[in-house]
Amino acid sequence: MTLIISLCQNQLESIQLDSFDCIELRTDFLPITKQVPSPYILRCNLQESPALILQLASCNPKYVDVPSTMPKELFNTIRKSYPQVKIIASFHDFEKTPENLEEIFWHLRTFDCDVIKIVSHAESSLDGLRMLSFLQNHSSIFPLPALCMGQI
């Protein structure tokens, strides 16, 4: 199991970063002003533009997280322009855990990516169990972090 912490850029100094295998840095602005230990994932808000995601890829992170709402051409452009950067195709549902996780998974497999990430909001512990079961059944098919957020 890999231990990943997700941080905003302004939180870098307050965390003991060497305790984690990977750092997900959520950034809404460039340039990245702090030295980030490798490996790291760069991610911006879901509403950001393809141009900003390309700028994130140009920072040469180990991974760049690209929302599945972005055009498929963006995934291809990142792959061609920054072949050393691994691409995460991510799906987020901030309101619920969708019933169609299987369909979402196979849709994300159509993107040119190295990892699929599915994140949802759990309305109950049953949503969390459903996500864990889904993860157990699909993580051997393709690299897949899948998790629920929210309070139960």
Stockholm file with secondary structure:
# STOCKHOLM 1.0

chainA/1-152         MTLIISLCQNQLESIQLDSFDCIELRTDFLPITKQVPSPYILRCNLQESPALILQLASCNPKYVDVPSTMPKELFNTIRKSYPQVKIIASFHDFEKTPENLEEIFWHLRTFDCDVIKIVSHAESSLDGLRMLSFLQNHSSIFPLPALCMGQI
#=GR chainA/1-152 SS CCCEEEEEGGGGGGSCGGGSSEEEEECSSSSCCSCCCSSEEEECCTTCCHHHHHHHHHTCCSEEEEETTSCHHHHHHHHHHCTTSEEEEEEEESSCCCSCHHHHHHHHTTSSCSEEEEEEECSSHHHHHHHHHHHHHHTTTSCCCEEEESCC
#=GC SS_cons         CCCEEEEEGGGGGGSCGGGSSEEEEECSSSSCCSCCCSSEEEECCTTCCHHHHHHHHHTCCSEEEEETTSCHHHHHHHHHHCTTSEEEEEEEESSCCCSCHHHHHHHHTTSSCSEEEEEEECSSHHHHHHHHHHHHHHTTTSCCCEEEESCC
//
